[in-house]
């Protein structure tokens, strides 16, 4: 069985992405949790025993190790084509990969100013112009996908897929930091909040008790 090495569900947006790709598509896997930022050498050594990157997430498939969220999703798409993590149509697939890569490498102001923290009381923060621009761009992506593909389902390309897994943690950031969602993007926000796998991750994250002070600053 596949093993997915993840960090704290309350904080680890990168772990959430491949976890959702697996769970939402009913792909069996064993979840291996390693607490992050504990300064515990045993935790670090355990993580390094799975991946030389020393980071989560990592996917173990027999003698194959895949690390980095987007790489894991690509691997899963190849191994489980029936899950249709990427659209069948070449143009749609290119679009899905482009916005996934944009999420993977971009939106740093929003990430830095509105870190994922499910426990955080819902309240707004004063965001920089760059972070507000990130928010606008993300909502434009959601709205554009709905205009193009909304007839096929509530997610970015119809059914839940790899691109949705990449954008899922942003939905939590919007909720936690009371970020207004425009009408044309609200359908996507609501669909993600209603996804059973998303709700399962959320419940587990809220049940965690480990507090990482560096992420409790806002």
Secondary structure, 3 states (H helix, E strand, C coil): CEEEEECCCCCCHHHHHHHHHHHCCCCCEEEEECCCCCCCHHHHHHHHHHCCCCCCCEEEECCEEEECHHHHHHHHHHHCHHHCCCCCCHHHHHHHHHHHHHHHHCCHHHHHHCCCCCCCCCCCCCCCHHHHHHHHHHHHHHHHHHHHHHHHCCECCECCCHHHHHHHHHHHHHHHCCCCCCHHHHHHHHHHHHCHHHHHHHHHHHHCCCCCHHHCCC
